[in-house]
């Protein structure tokens, strides 16, 4: 046995040498790496000096570098934006529906067709040469030269518009117009224009120029309820499109810009003036000489006699989509559909919208109106999807999702009452802070303890927040579920701000939801037609045999409590301009942030109507509230609708007696914690001022925009 006599705590000599060697290797490696990297960097520096520039060259390179960077970012951004555009092309988008549908109104009269009736096509090669040239000269002279987007044409249009100080020329190509007609809506938004540009490029890559032109002339709306030049030639001139002369071709080509305004059976002088412009375009484009078009100028086209009654195109488009949802179960593809459409109510609806937009649209800075009118049983009698179907086929009544503002509040109060509260239940109207969200009342004051009836009539903002936060079991989900049960098909925003109408909703949704109140708590949904017949006249579908039977979604007591509140809003609430003399009515106004949307949704025992006014591009109006123009549109329509009608009662509601004293003040409430004024005194003074304002307003015509004091009364 070997005796190791090394001192305690010493290490073996071979381990120390290894550590020293490792340290030396590490030091030398790091030194060599540093030297290598330094030499490499010096070589790179020497090499890069060969490309160093000075003076104006350096400035040019800097600009190109920045352009390259921004261009790369732009390419990535536009690629991301292109994804939703290309989603529109999925599936067989050219597949015809294979249905021919004739629509009848509620009285059995023909009001229009959809489906294969509007898709009779004549090949481009068989169309008159002067018709093709007229279309090209007016709509897109460089159609066969550009790649879907005409950069030169767009530049020229921008220069002409800048020179004239307005929009006198459009920059959209024929391909862009087809992309919009096939895949997109007519909303004037940047997102839509980007999609339109990408889809134009896609069409140019997947179709020939001839196919694009064929689709364009077959699908374009030509006024009078017809689509395509073949149908338009038959409708306006009573002849095959192959036989139209130059004057008639010029008139047809002029319809693409504004078919409703230039329809010859409605306004022949305007149609002839537009046709004369088309003839000038033919000469300027070099397609024809002045001598060749002179006879067409001297002998302009004339249209055959037609009924000038406008086709209810927005209604028919919606009804056709509804038919297609059930067409798969029907034995026939050639159908006759008996709708719930009432031409008298439709005319009154359009007239009321147009009257008020002509009178007050400019001063209120509002351009569009949408309206849905139905009976409490869900039969839609009239629909206004916009001011001019010829300019925009986008149906704002069915497809536009806009914030409802305070017109959403009845769903909140209905959920509260359904949960056990009453119209007389009092809740504190005071400051609220809900996870950093603090809604304010319109007048920036508080009433203290206030009953639900007064809170909804005066459209107080804090109380709906208190209700959903503290009193309604389930909170926002309960309210959203109830709104959906009542017929709101647009996904309801499940967020605390929804109590003040921060989500999105359609006009059709609002009419359907409020119809539940008018029907005493029973949901009937909404229906465009009552029967579908085959070509032999046999009924193959009936509304009363549908699977979605009427359903009670509000208790009879809750519906009655709500109606007792809602009938008072036109009397002494925010909708005084909607009040009908001698006819009990109920409803609620709605005004969104920055005055972008104005709503009035109201009903009588006979009819329900939802009215929206605003702008397609979401521009704020000039302080338009739901109690101003929307209420006036509703009032004018309802006065016509109830002429000679047998009045039906509103379920559970009696005609109210206007109140002028705040409930809390009448009960002797103590001093409000937010001021030294006794609770109820300030609101009482406000009501007195409001009453004076109403008397003043009733003594003279409406002169918008309203002042601040009038706004408080109409909010």
Secondary structure as UniProt FT lines:
FT   TURN            8..9
FT   HELIX           13..49
FT   TURN            50..51
FT   HELIX           56..87
FT   TURN            88..89
FT   TURN            93..94
FT   STRAND          100..104
FT   TURN            106..107
FT   STRAND          110..115
FT   HELIX           116..118
FT   HELIX           124..126
FT   HELIX           129..139
FT   TURN            141..145
FT   HELIX           151..164
FT   HELIX           174..183
FT   HELIX           190..206
FT   HELIX           209..219
FT   TURN            224..225
FT   HELIX           229..237
FT   HELIX           241..243
FT   HELIX           246..254
FT   TURN            255..257
FT   HELIX           259..262
FT   TURN            264..266
FT   HELIX           268..284
FT   TURN            285..286
FT   HELIX           290..298
FT   HELIX           313..326
FT   HELIX           327..329
FT   STRAND          334..339
FT   HELIX           343..364
FT   STRAND          368..374
FT   TURN            376..377
FT   STRAND          379..384
FT   TURN            389..391
FT   TURN            396..399
FT   HELIX           405..408
FT   HELIX           409..418
FT   TURN            419..420
FT   TURN            423..424
FT   STRAND          426..429
FT   TURN            435..436
FT   TURN            442..443
FT   STRAND          448..451
FT   HELIX           452..457
FT   TURN            458..459
FT   HELIX           461..466
FT   HELIX           467..471
FT   TURN            473..475
FT   HELIX           476..485
FT   TURN            486..487
FT   HELIX           496..500
FT   HELIX           507..518
FT   TURN            519..520
FT   STRAND          522..523
FT   STRAND          529..534
FT   TURN            535..536
FT   STRAND          539..542
FT   HELIX           543..545
FT   STRAND          551..552
FT   HELIX           556..572
FT   HELIX           576..578
FT   TURN            581..582
FT   STRAND          586..591
FT   HELIX           593..595
FT   STRAND          597..603
FT   STRAND          608..614
FT   TURN            616..617
FT   HELIX           626..630
FT   HELIX           631..641
FT   TURN            642..644
FT   TURN            651..652
FT   HELIX           663..666
FT   TURN            667..668
FT   TURN            673..674
FT   TURN            679..680
FT   HELIX           681..698
FT   HELIX           708..714
//
